[in-house]
Amino acid sequence: MPSIGVKLYSVFFKFMLKHRLQGRFQNPDSDVGGGNFGVTSRPEEETAAAANPSFTDGVATKDIHIDTSTSVSVRIFLPDTCLQFSETLNKSLSRVARSDPNLNVLRRNSHGSSNNNVSSNNGVTVKRFQNQDNYRRNSYGCSSDDVGLKSENGIYRGYNPMGNNFRKLPVMLQFHGGGFVSGSNDSESNDFFCRRIAKLCDVIVLAVGYRLAPEHKYPAAYKDGLKVLHWLVKQSNLAGCSKSLGSQRGSGGDLRKSDGQWHITDAFGASMVEPWLAAHGDPSRCVLLGVSCGGNIADYVARKALEAGKLLDPVKVVAQVLMYPFFIGSVPTHSEIKLANSYFYDKAMSILAWKLFLSEEEFNLDHPAANPLVADREGPPLKLMPPTLTVVAEHDWMRDRAIAYSEELRKVNVDAPVLDYKDAVHEFATLDMLLKTPQAQACAEDIAIWVKKYISLRGHEFSY
């Protein structure tokens, strides 16, 4: 059973949550309070963590407003390992190179080649390294002579480097919880969780700040999640164009030079390329992670990514993680009956949140946004879904439907394991009070172990 402290905090949490949800029902202006712009956070309900572009605790962060017509934003979490590489692996490769002198002459580079000593023969490009100690290939895609990109005050500049020797990290889109009506991507709890995931999974985390209900009802939050995925595609293509146009400055592209680099700029002279993603992001290894209602958004984005197919190139969703997803249905499951009055988010308050999120005309517990197993749900067949890890808690009334969805995925041969945590409650790994518990840390580590199966570079996969 959960501890006494958790039980007491749950009583207080549910009282405050009920007061807030009922207050939004009683406020007649709440449905139009945000206009088209909308709101992505509620400062009166939770404390925001300031962005910090220096690697003070191993992760640098910054906020980006990606859409001028709405309030949609992302917070980027960049681990400092993007500037490092494995010294142990480098030493092992040195031993291999000494044992086989031929490896010092020609060495394949899976992350592209620089402009140094490149020759071409019949369409085949060969790179010859003059200094094998500085340009030795490793599984991280970087070299030991990568220049320091920190300014004197420790802030990471992160411009788009001319060479390709910087470490490329997978990109993870993270969708926070809050029942579609609260929560934010820059809250202290979400900031702590994303930093932990960025370090454990060794990925660049993009925490999505989507518009909240009731100011913006369905499908605003779902479309905002998809909008961020499309923004990532645009950034990937702009980064490629910036490099190619930089080498052909007479081609008519609108370029500006800063920090020795050439950037595609807008009408105001600002660079359109996000430098951290351009320098270190690998969009071909994209993972979706959703917490509670964010799991619903992640699943929707995964389906839309499948429908788009190659239109999203070079972005490819390789896996998704659903942490206690906010699923529900008109026919109650065993856990929905037994645990209806469970800790933190009971079923009655969750239904209130769905009523705030869905319009009166659309409200239905079997709505495709709420129930992933409805027969008439549109989208690609389940067998095409990416590998899906589902996290559930013992004392969470939503657990049975999440497990049922995972079982349906496994029936069509999708890798869809379930991590079931004993004595755990809904949001046990992401709620502010529970973030620093051993169980929350263990959950993040378990997620990292599974995710790394799908984001490790080919030839350097870990064994589990």
C-alpha positions in Angstrom: 0.0 0.0 0.0 1.1 3.6 -0.5 2.7 5.4 2.4 0.7 7.5 4.9 2.3 10.6 3.4 1.1 9.7 -0.1 -2.4 9.1 1.2 -2.6 12.4 3.0 -1.2 14.3 0.0 -3.7 12.5 -2.2 -6.6 13.8 -0.1 -5.3 17.4 -0.4 -4.5 17.0 -4.1 -8.0 15.7 -4.9 -9.6 18.5 -2.9 -7.7 21.2 -4.8 -8.2 19.5 -8.2 -12.0 19.2 -7.7 -12.1 22.9 -6.7 -10.2 23.9 -9.9 -12.3 21.7 -12.2 -15.6 22.9 -10.8 -14.4 26.5 -11.0 -13.7 26.1 -14.7 -17.2 24.8 -15.2 -18.7 27.7 -13.4 -16.7 30.3 -15.2 -18.7 31.2 -18.4 -15.7 33.0 -20.0 -13.3 30.0 -19.6 -14.2 28.5 -23.0 -13.1 31.6 -24.9 -10.5 33.1 -22.5 -7.5 32.2 -24.6 -8.7 33.2 -28.1 -6.9 31.5 -30.9 -3.6 32.0 -29.0 -4.6 29.9 -26.0 -2.8 29.1 -22.8 -0.2 26.4 -22.2 0.3 26.8 -18.5 -1.5 28.1 -15.4 1.1 29.9 -13.2 -1.4 30.3 -10.4 -1.5 26.5 -9.9 2.2 25.5 -10.2 5.6 27.0 -10.2 7.6 27.2 -13.4 11.2 26.3 -13.6 13.3 28.9 -15.5 15.2 27.8 -18.6 19.0 27.5 -18.1 21.1 27.4 -21.3 24.3 26.3 -19.4 25.2 22.7 -18.3 25.0 23.4 -14.6 23.6 20.0 -13.8 24.5 18.2 -16.9 21.5 19.4 -19.0 21.0 22.7 -20.7 17.5 24.0 -21.4 15.9 26.8 -23.4 12.3 27.7 -24.5 11.2 28.2 -28.1 7.9 29.6 -29.2 7.4 27.7 -32.5 4.1 29.1 -33.8 3.3 32.8 -34.0 -0.5 32.2 -34.3 -0.8 30.1 -31.1 0.9 29.7 -27.7 2.5 26.3 -28.6 6.1 26.1 -27.4 8.8 23.6 -26.7 11.4 23.4 -24.0 14.6 21.8 -25.2 16.6 19.6 -22.8 20.2 19.0 -24.2 22.5 16.7 -22.1 26.1 17.7 -22.0 27.1 14.3 -23.4 26.4 15.9 -26.8 29.9 17.3 -26.5 31.6 14.2 -25.2 32.4 10.7 -26.4 33.3 7.4 -24.9 37.0 7.4 -23.9 36.8 3.7 -23.1 35.5 3.0 -26.6 38.1 5.2 -28.1 40.9 3.3 -26.3 39.4 0.0 -27.5 39.3 1.2 -31.0 42.9 2.4 -30.7 43.9 -1.2 -29.8 42.0 -2.6 -32.8 43.7 0.0 -35.0 47.2 -1.0 -33.8 46.4 -4.7 -34.4 45.3 -3.9 -38.0 47.4 -1.1 -39.6 45.1 -1.1 -42.6 42.3 0.3 -40.5 44.3 3.5 -40.1 44.3 4.2 -43.8 40.6 3.9 -44.6 37.9 4.1 -42.0 34.1 4.2 -42.7 32.3 7.1 -41.0 28.6 6.4 -40.5 27.9 10.1 -39.6 29.1 11.6 -42.8 32.5 13.0 -43.8 34.2 16.4 -43.5 35.9 18.2 -46.3 39.3 17.0 -45.2 41.1 14.6 -47.7 38.0 13.4 -49.5 38.4 11.7 -52.9 35.8 10.3 -55.2 36.0 7.4 -57.5 33.0 6.1 -59.6 30.6 7.8 -57.2 32.2 6.3 -54.1 33.5 8.8 -51.6 36.5 7.8 -49.5 37.8 9.8 -46.5 41.5 9.5 -45.6 42.4 10.7 -42.1 45.7 12.2 -41.5 45.3 12.1 -37.7 43.6 9.0 -36.6 43.7 10.0 -32.9 41.5 13.0 -33.6 39.2 11.5 -36.2 38.5 8.0 -35.0 35.0 6.8 -35.6 32.9 5.8 -32.5 29.4 4.9 -31.7 28.6 8.5 -30.6 29.4 10.1 -33.9 31.9 12.7 -32.6 35.6 13.1 -32.3 38.0 14.1 -29.5 38.9 17.4 -31.1 35.4 18.9 -31.1 35.7 22.5 -30.2 34.2 23.9 -27.0 31.0 25.6 -27.7 30.6 27.3 -24.3 31.0 31.0 -23.9 32.9 32.5 -21.0 29.8 32.6 -18.7 29.1 28.9 -19.4 26.1 29.4 -21.7 26.1 26.9 -24.6 26.1 28.7 -27.9 25.3 25.6 -29.9 25.7 26.9 -33.4 25.4 24.6 -36.4 29.0 23.3 -36.9 30.5 23.1 -40.4 31.8 19.6 -39.8 29.9 16.5 -38.9 32.1 15.4 -36.0 29.6 16.5 -33.3 27.7 13.9 -31.5 24.2 13.3 -32.8 21.6 12.4 -30.2 18.1 10.9 -30.7 15.2 13.3 -30.2 12.3 12.6 -27.8 9.0 14.4 -27.9 7.6 14.6 -24.4 3.9 15.4 -23.6 3.1 16.3 -20.0 0.1 15.2 -18.0 -2.7 17.2 -16.3 -5.9 15.9 -17.8 -5.7 18.3 -20.7 -6.7 21.1 -18.4 -3.6 21.8 -16.3 0.2 21.1 -16.3 2.9 22.7 -18.4 6.1 21.8 -20.1 8.1 24.2 -17.9 6.7 23.3 -14.5 9.3 22.3 -11.9 8.1 18.7 -11.8 8.1 18.3 -15.6 11.5 20.0 -15.8 13.0 17.6 -13.3 11.5 14.6 -15.0 12.7 15.6 -18.5 16.2 16.3 -17.2 16.3 12.8 -15.7 15.1 11.2 -18.9 17.5 13.3 -21.0 20.4 12.0 -19.0 19.3 8.4 -18.6 18.2 7.9 -22.2 20.9 10.1 -23.6 18.5 12.0 -25.8 17.5 15.5 -26.7 14.1 16.0 -25.0 11.5 18.4 -26.6 8.9 19.0 -23.9 5.8 20.2 -25.7 3.7 23.0 -24.3 0.3 22.3 -25.9 -2.9 24.4 -25.5 -5.1 23.6 -22.5 -8.8 23.1 -22.1 -11.4 24.5 -21.6 -9.9 27.5 -23.5 -9.1 25.1 -26.3 -11.1 21.9 -26.5 -10.4 18.8 -28.6 -8.6 18.5 -31.0 -6.3 21.4 -30.1 -3.9 19.5 -27.9 -3.6 16.7 -30.3 -3.0 19.0 -33.3 -0.4 20.9 -31.3 1.5 17.7 -30.7 1.5 16.9 -34.4 2.5 20.5 -35.1 5.6 20.1 -33.0 6.5 16.9 -35.0 6.1 18.9 -38.3 8.2 21.7 -36.8 10.9 19.1 -36.1 10.7 18.0 -39.8 11.1 21.6 -40.9 14.1 22.1 -38.6 15.8 19.0 -39.9 15.3 20.1 -43.5 16.4 23.7 -42.8 19.6 22.4 -41.1 20.4 20.4 -44.3 19.6 23.4 -46.5 21.8 25.7 -44.4 24.8 23.4 -44.9 24.3 23.0 -48.6 23.6 26.7 -49.3 26.5 27.6 -47.1 28.8 25.8 -49.6 27.0 27.5 -52.5 26.5 31.1 -51.4 25.9 32.2 -54.9 22.7 30.2 -55.3 20.4 33.0 -54.2 19.6 31.7 -50.7 18.9 34.3 -48.1 21.9 33.7 -45.9 23.6 35.6 -43.1 26.9 34.9 -41.5 27.3 34.6 -37.7 29.9 32.9 -35.6 31.6 31.9 -38.8 28.5 30.0 -40.0 26.0 30.7 -42.7 22.4 30.5 -41.7 19.0 30.7 -43.5 17.3 33.8 -42.1 13.8 35.3 -42.1 12.8 38.8 -43.2 14.2 40.2 -39.9 17.6 38.6 -40.2 17.0 36.0 -37.5 18.2 32.5 -38.1 15.4 30.1 -38.9 17.4 27.1 -37.9 17.4 25.9 -34.2 21.1 25.6 -33.5 20.9 22.9 -30.8 18.9 20.6 -33.0 20.9 21.4 -36.1 24.2 20.6 -34.3 23.1 17.6 -32.2 19.7 16.2 -33.2 19.2 13.0 -35.1 15.6 13.1 -36.2 15.8 9.6 -37.8 15.7 8.3 -34.2 12.6 10.0 -32.8 10.8 8.7 -29.7 7.4 9.8 -28.3 6.8 9.8 -24.5 3.5 10.8 -23.0 2.5 11.1 -19.4 -1.1 10.5 -18.4 -3.2 12.5 -21.0 0.1 13.1 -22.8 0.1 9.4 -23.6 -3.1 9.9 -25.5 -1.5 12.7 -27.5 1.7 10.6 -28.1 -0.4 7.7 -29.4 -2.3 10.1 -31.7 0.9 11.6 -33.0 2.3 8.2 -33.7 -0.7 7.3 -35.8 -0.5 10.5 -37.8 3.2 9.9 -38.3 2.4 6.5 -39.8 -0.2 8.0 -42.1 2.2 10.7 -43.3 4.9 8.2 -44.1 7.8 9.6 -46.1 6.3 13.1 -46.0 8.0 13.4 -42.6 11.4 12.5 -43.8 14.0 12.6 -42.3 12.0 12.3 -39.0 11.1 8.7 -38.1 9.2 7.6 -35.0 11.0 4.5 -33.9 9.2 3.9 -30.5 6.7 5.4 -28.1 6.3 5.3 -24.3 2.9 5.6 -22.7 3.1 6.3 -19.0 -0.3 5.5 -17.3 -2.3 6.8 -20.3 -5.5 8.6 -19.7 -7.7 6.0 -21.4 -11.4 5.5 -20.5 -14.5 3.9 -22.0 -18.2 3.6 -21.5 -18.0 -0.1 -20.4 -16.1 -0.1 -17.1 -13.1 -2.4 -16.7 -12.4 -4.3 -13.5 -9.9 -1.7 -12.3 -12.3 1.1 -13.1 -14.9 -0.5 -10.8 -12.5 -1.6 -8.0 -10.3 1.5 -8.0 -12.8 4.2 -9.0 -11.9 6.3 -5.9 -8.2 5.7 -6.1 -5.4 8.1 -5.3 -4.9 11.6 -6.8 -7.0 11.2 -10.0 -10.2 9.3 -9.2 -12.6 8.4 -12.0 -15.2 11.0 -11.2 -12.7 13.9 -11.5 -11.2 12.4 -14.7 -14.7 12.4 -16.3 -15.0 16.1 -15.4 -11.7 16.7 -17.2 -13.0 14.9 -20.3 -16.1 17.0 -20.2 -13.9 20.1 -20.2 -11.8 18.8 -23.0 -14.5 17.5 -25.3 -17.3 19.7 -26.5 -20.9 19.0 -25.3 -21.8 17.6 -28.8 -18.7 15.3 -28.9 -18.7 14.1 -25.2 -18.6 10.4 -25.2 -16.4 8.1 -23.1 -15.9 6.0 -26.2 -14.7 9.0 -28.2 -11.6 8.0 -30.3 -9.5 10.4 -28.2 -10.5 8.6 -25.0 -10.8 4.9 -25.9 -8.1 3.5 -28.1 -10.0 0.2 -28.6 -13.2 1.5 -30.2 -14.1 -0.5 -33.3 -14.6 2.6 -35.6 -11.4 4.4 -34.6 -9.8 5.8 -37.7 -6.1 5.6 -38.6 -3.6 2.9 -39.6 -4.0 -0.7 -38.5 -2.4 -1.6 -35.1 0.1 -3.9 -36.7 1.9 -0.8 -38.2 2.2 1.0 -34.8 5.8 1.6 -33.5 7.1 -0.4 -30.6 5.1 0.7 -27.5 6.2 0.6 -23.9 3.3 1.0 -21.4 3.8 1.9 -17.8 1.0 1.2 -15.3 0.5 1.5 -11.5 -1.1 -1.0 -9.2 -3.4 1.5 -7.6 -4.5 3.3 -10.8 -8.0 2.8 -12.1 -6.8 3.4 -15.7 -4.5 0.4 -15.6 -6.7 -2.2 -17.2 -7.5 -0.3 -20.3 -3.9 0.5 -20.9 -2.9 -3.1 -20.5 -5.7 -4.1 -22.9 -4.4 -1.7 -25.5 -0.9 -3.2 -25.1 -2.3 -6.7 -25.4 -4.0 -5.8 -28.7 -0.7 -4.5 -30.0 1.1 -7.7 -29.1 -1.6 -9.8 -30.8 -0.4 -8.2 -34.1 3.3 -8.7 -33.3 4.1 -5.2 -32.1 6.7 -5.1 -29.4 4.5 -3.8 -26.6 5.7 -4.7 -23.1 4.0 -3.5 -19.9 5.9 -2.3 -16.8 3.5 -2.8 -13.8 4.7 -1.2 -10.6 3.5 -2.6 -7.2 2.1 -0.2 -4.6 2.3 2.7 -7.2 -0.3 5.3 -7.9 -1.2 7.3 -11.0 1.8 9.6 -11.9 4.0 8.0 -9.4 7.1 8.8 -11.5 6.2 12.3 -12.5 4.2 13.9 -9.7 6.1 16.6 -7.8 5.9 14.9 -4.4 6.9 11.5 -5.8 9.7 12.4 -8.2 12.6 11.7 -5.9 11.4 8.4 -4.6 13.4 5.2 -5.5 10.4 3.9 -7.4 10.3 7.0 -9.7 14.0 6.7 -10.3 13.7 3.0 -11.1 10.9 3.7 -13.5 13.0 6.2 -15.5 15.9 3.7 -15.6 13.6 1.0 -16.8 12.3 3.3 -19.6 15.8 4.1 -20.6 16.8 0.5 -20.9 13.9 -0.3 -23.2 14.2 2.9 -25.3 17.9 2.4 -25.9 17.1 -0.8 -27.8 15.5 1.3 -30.6 17.8 4.4 -30.5 21.2 2.9 -30.3 23.2 3.2 -33.5 23.4 0.1 -35.6 26.4 -2.0 -34.7 26.6 -0.6 -31.2 23.4 -1.8 -29.6 23.4 -2.7 -26.0 22.5 -6.1 -24.7 19.7 -6.4 -22.2 
